[in-house]
Amino acid sequence: MLEEKELLETRKRLREEAIINEMSRLKTNNSKLGLKNRVLFSVLISLVVGLLLLVFQFKNNILNEIEYKKPINEQSTEVLKHQFNVVYFRIQIGSYVTRHPELIGRSFQVGGVDEYKDSRYRYFIGHFVTLEESNKVLDDLKQEGYIDAFIVPFRDNLPVSWNKVWSELR
């Protein structure tokens, strides 16, 4: 989530700079405009800049609200999942040849279901920093009837093999 906020701030600054540059260019090119036209132009630019600031503030408020509502384990791993070479764990609850969009609407104690498409449609829940944390949730899921669920290691938002993970831990 941190990268997304930084990206929004960067976009905001770039847009503001573009508006300021455009205002300077227009001011130079249109120095012959009458006072009335200049005042109207300034008011228009001020309104546009104000509107852009409101839109960015609204987006930031929504992003903060979404971040606040995430389960604790997702908040703690949000930054980690985007860092290079960091392994985290997810629980696969299903794998199908055809798509099952009804699974995406389900919600679990660790968050919603995400779809991953490779040769099959695979459905995952959770983002766990430790294997112990994911094992606890897996045990609960199996008691709830998800007997085929299992833990999958991820890196850079992609599943990785257990052999690779174990060899790196040695």
C-alpha positions, 0 to 999 in steps of 0.5 A: 500500500505504501508504494501505491500512496507514493505513486499517487503522490508522484502523479499528483506532483507531476499533474500540478507541475504540468498545470503550472507549466501550462499556466506559465506557457499560456501566460507568456503566449497570451500576454496581450489578453485583456484584464477581464480574460486574464482574471477569468483564466486565473479563476478557471485554472484555480478551479481546475487545480482545486478540483484535482486536489480534492480528487487526490484527497478523496482517493487518499481517504478511500485508500486509507479506509481500505488499508484500515479495514484489511486484516492485520496479517495483510497490513503487515505483509503489504509492504513485504510482498512487493519487496524483491526476494521476500517469500510469503505464504498463501493458502490455496483453496481450489484449482480448476480448469474453468473459472469459478468467479463465485469463489472471489465473492467469498470472505474468510477471517484472513480476507477475500479470495484472489484468483491466479491464472496459469495453466489452471484457475487457482484460488488463494486466501491470506498473505502470511509472513510466517509458515506457522501463521499460515499453518494455524489458518490452514488447520482452521480451514480444514476443520471447516471442510476445506480438506484439500487446502494447502500452503503455497509460497509466493515471491513477487506476487507469483507462486514459487516451488517449495524446493526453491524456498527450502534450498534458500533457507539452508 
